Amino acid sequence: MKYFEICDSIDTKVIGHDFPQSYKLKKGFNPDATNSFYDTCRSWRDNKFPTFTPNLNGLQLNKRCKITDSLSTCFLHVPLLNKRTLDLFNEFNLCEHRVYPAKVYWKEELQYYFLFPIDPMEKYIIWNESRFKLVVRGEELNMPTVNSKDEFIEESRKLRVSAYRNAREQIIELKVDSNFNLDFFILKRIGSALSYFVSQRLMDAINQNGITGFSIKSEFTITKAN
């Protein structure tokens, strides 16, 4: 099965001339306020849902940006989608997630939604039958076989020390449990912190519906165990 690593678009023809499209809040909003962006981001880093109801309103879009179906912001690294895109995603098999509304301000008030996912892949990946590489300024270094996520993190650390700090991990092939059926998921510590992973059929739907704001970073295969 073909899958794609996708991220926020940086194409100026698509998003305009500011990236991310929002890097400040409307006057009167504070990202460090209780239950706001910083509190929510801490939950995301811990791969947990917030124990509170997040208040994620107040994103101010930059003057030189264009409106897209998926918006980029520096405040929370999860998909920020308009309703038509969220509705489209909901037609597919998504990893465990919650949806939090967010009022976005541009020339007018816009309603968007943060799709807040939890990394589910620990229970699916067969590590010693999966293959990964480290991408270093265009050069690709194959990673050794690992038996667990902890081993993966350690081998990645070793390669980064011997190579370059700006190297990043990339999937070549994932071998997964036969129960795996996801069209959308995240995988912490693999790829960019700003990346999401989608199936071919979800990627096709994104393209067929003209959804804007995403860019493909890489593609790979997922194979189910017999």
C-alpha positions as CSV (number, residue, x, y, z in Angstrom):
1,M,0.0,0.0,0.0
2,K,1.4,3.4,-0.9
3,Y,1.4,6.2,1.7
4,F,2.6,9.7,1.7
5,E,4.3,12.0,4.2
6,I,2.7,15.4,3.9
7,C,3.3,18.8,5.5
8,D,2.2,22.4,5.2
9,S,2.8,23.9,1.8
10,I,5.5,26.6,1.4
11,D,4.6,27.2,-2.3
12,T,4.1,31.0,-2.5
13,K,1.6,30.5,-5.4
14,V,-0.6,28.6,-3.0
15,I,-0.1,30.2,0.4
16,G,1.1,33.7,-0.5
17,H,4.4,35.2,0.7
18,D,4.3,34.5,4.4
19,F,5.1,31.2,6.1
20,P,3.6,30.1,8.3
21,Q,0.4,31.7,7.4
22,S,-0.2,32.7,11.0
23,Y,2.6,33.4,13.5
24,K,0.8,35.9,15.7
25,L,-2.4,36.2,17.6
26,K,-5.1,38.9,17.3
27,K,-4.7,41.7,19.9
28,G,-6.3,40.6,23.2
29,F,-5.4,36.9,22.8
30,N,-2.5,35.3,24.8
31,P,-1.1,32.0,23.8
32,D,0.1,31.4,27.4
33,A,-3.3,31.9,28.8
34,T,-4.8,29.0,30.7
35,N,-6.1,26.2,28.3
36,S,-4.7,28.1,25.3
37,F,-2.0,27.2,22.8
38,Y,0.9,26.6,25.0
39,D,-1.0,24.3,27.4
40,T,-2.4,22.4,24.4
41,C,1.0,22.1,22.8
42,R,2.4,20.5,26.0
43,S,-0.3,17.8,25.7
44,W,0.6,17.2,22.1
45,R,4.3,16.8,22.9
46,D,3.3,14.2,25.5
47,N,1.1,12.4,22.9
48,K,-1.9,12.9,25.1
49,F,-5.3,14.6,24.7
50,P,-5.7,17.8,26.8
51,T,-7.5,17.2,30.1
52,F,-9.2,20.6,29.6
53,T,-11.2,22.1,26.8
54,P,-8.7,24.1,24.7
55,N,-9.4,27.7,23.8
56,L,-7.6,28.0,20.4
57,N,-9.2,31.2,19.1
58,G,-7.4,34.3,18.0
59,L,-5.1,33.2,15.2
60,Q,-4.2,36.3,13.0
61,L,-3.4,35.5,9.4
62,N,-0.6,37.5,7.9
63,K,-1.4,40.2,5.4
64,R,0.5,38.7,2.6
65,C,-0.8,35.1,2.9
66,K,-3.6,33.5,0.9
67,I,-6.4,31.5,2.4
68,T,-6.1,27.8,2.0
69,D,-8.2,24.8,3.1
70,S,-5.4,23.8,5.5
71,L,-3.5,26.6,7.2
72,S,0.0,26.7,8.7
73,T,0.7,28.1,12.1
74,C,3.6,28.1,14.5
75,F,1.4,27.8,17.6
76,L,0.3,24.2,17.4
77,H,1.7,21.5,15.0
78,V,-1.5,19.6,14.1
79,P,-3.7,20.1,11.0
80,L,-5.7,23.3,11.0
81,L,-8.6,22.6,8.6
82,N,-11.7,24.3,7.3
83,K,-15.0,22.5,7.5
84,R,-15.0,21.0,4.0
85,T,-11.6,19.5,4.5
86,L,-12.5,18.2,8.0
87,D,-15.7,16.6,6.5
88,L,-13.6,15.0,3.8
89,F,-11.1,13.6,6.3
90,N,-14.0,12.2,8.3
91,E,-14.9,10.0,5.4
92,F,-11.7,8.0,6.0
93,N,-10.1,5.9,8.8
94,L,-8.3,8.4,11.0
95,C,-6.1,7.6,14.0
96,E,-7.5,8.4,17.4
97,H,-8.1,12.2,17.5
98,R,-10.2,15.0,18.7
99,V,-11.4,18.2,17.0
100,Y,-11.1,21.6,18.5
101,P,-12.7,24.7,16.9
102,A,-10.5,27.7,16.2
103,K,-11.6,31.2,15.1
104,V,-9.1,32.6,12.6
105,Y,-8.9,36.3,11.7
106,W,-8.1,37.8,8.3
107,K,-10.2,40.3,6.5
108,E,-13.1,38.5,8.3
109,E,-13.6,36.0,11.0
110,L,-13.1,32.4,9.7
111,Q,-14.0,29.1,11.3
112,Y,-11.4,26.4,11.3
113,Y,-10.7,23.3,13.3
114,F,-7.6,21.7,14.8
115,L,-7.5,18.0,14.1
116,F,-5.6,16.8,17.2
117,P,-4.2,13.3,16.6
118,I,-2.5,10.8,19.0
119,D,0.4,8.7,17.6
120,P,-1.1,5.2,17.4
121,M,1.7,3.3,15.7
122,E,3.5,1.7,18.6
123,K,0.9,-1.1,18.6
124,Y,1.1,-1.6,14.8
125,I,4.7,-1.4,13.7
126,I,6.8,-4.5,13.3
127,W,10.1,-2.7,13.8
128,N,12.6,-5.4,12.8
129,E,10.8,-5.8,9.4
130,S,10.5,-2.1,8.7
131,R,13.1,0.0,6.9
132,F,14.2,3.6,7.5
133,K,16.7,6.1,6.2
134,L,18.3,9.3,7.3
135,V,18.2,12.2,4.8
136,V,21.2,14.5,5.1
137,R,21.3,17.4,2.6
138,G,20.1,15.2,-0.2
139,E,22.2,12.3,0.8
140,E,20.5,9.2,2.1
141,L,21.9,7.0,4.9
142,N,20.2,3.6,5.5
143,M,19.5,3.0,9.1
144,P,20.3,-0.4,10.7
145,T,17.5,-2.9,11.6
146,V,16.0,-2.1,14.9
147,N,13.6,-4.1,17.2
148,S,11.8,-1.2,19.0
149,K,11.0,2.5,18.9
150,D,13.7,3.0,21.6
151,E,16.3,1.3,19.4
152,F,15.2,3.4,16.5
153,I,15.6,6.6,18.5
154,E,19.1,5.5,19.6
155,E,20.3,4.6,16.1
156,S,18.9,7.8,14.8
157,R,20.8,9.7,17.5
158,K,24.1,8.0,16.6
159,L,23.7,8.8,12.9
160,R,22.9,12.4,13.7
161,V,26.0,12.8,15.8
162,S,28.2,11.3,13.1
163,A,26.4,13.2,10.3
164,Y,24.6,16.5,10.6
165,R,22.2,17.9,13.1
166,N,19.7,18.9,10.4
167,A,19.3,15.3,9.2
168,R,15.8,13.8,9.4
169,E,14.4,10.3,9.4
170,Q,12.3,9.0,6.5
171,I,10.3,5.8,6.1
172,I,11.3,3.4,3.3
173,E,8.8,0.7,4.2
174,L,6.7,0.0,7.2
175,K,5.7,-3.6,8.1
176,V,2.6,-3.4,10.3
177,D,0.2,-5.7,12.1
178,S,-2.7,-7.2,10.1
179,N,-5.2,-5.0,12.0
180,F,-3.8,-1.8,10.6
181,N,-6.3,0.1,8.5
182,L,-5.6,3.8,8.9
183,D,-5.7,6.4,6.2
184,F,-4.3,9.2,8.4
185,F,-1.9,9.0,11.3
186,I,1.1,10.7,12.9
187,L,4.4,9.0,13.9
188,K,6.4,10.9,16.4
189,R,10.2,10.9,16.1
190,I,10.0,9.9,12.5
191,G,10.0,12.6,9.8
192,S,9.4,16.2,10.6
193,A,7.4,17.2,13.7
194,L,5.2,19.0,11.2
195,S,4.5,15.9,9.1
196,Y,1.4,13.7,8.8
197,F,1.0,10.4,7.0
198,V,-1.9,9.6,4.6
199,S,-2.9,6.7,2.4
200,Q,-3.0,6.8,-1.4
201,R,-6.8,6.9,-1.3
202,L,-6.9,9.9,1.1
203,M,-4.2,11.6,-1.0
204,D,-6.3,11.0,-4.1
205,A,-9.4,12.5,-2.4
206,I,-7.3,15.6,-1.4
207,N,-6.2,16.1,-5.0
208,Q,-9.6,15.3,-6.6
209,N,-11.4,17.8,-4.3
210,G,-8.8,20.6,-4.8
211,I,-7.8,20.8,-1.2
212,T,-5.1,23.4,-0.8
213,G,-2.4,23.9,1.8
214,F,-0.7,20.5,1.8
215,S,2.6,19.5,0.2
216,I,4.0,15.9,-0.3
217,K,7.4,15.4,1.3
218,S,8.0,11.7,0.5
219,E,6.2,8.5,-0.3
220,F,6.7,5.0,1.1
221,T,5.0,1.6,1.3
222,I,3.2,-0.1,4.2
223,T,3.0,-3.9,4.1
224,K,0.6,-5.9,6.4
225,A,1.8,-9.0,8.1
226,N,0.1,-12.2,7.0
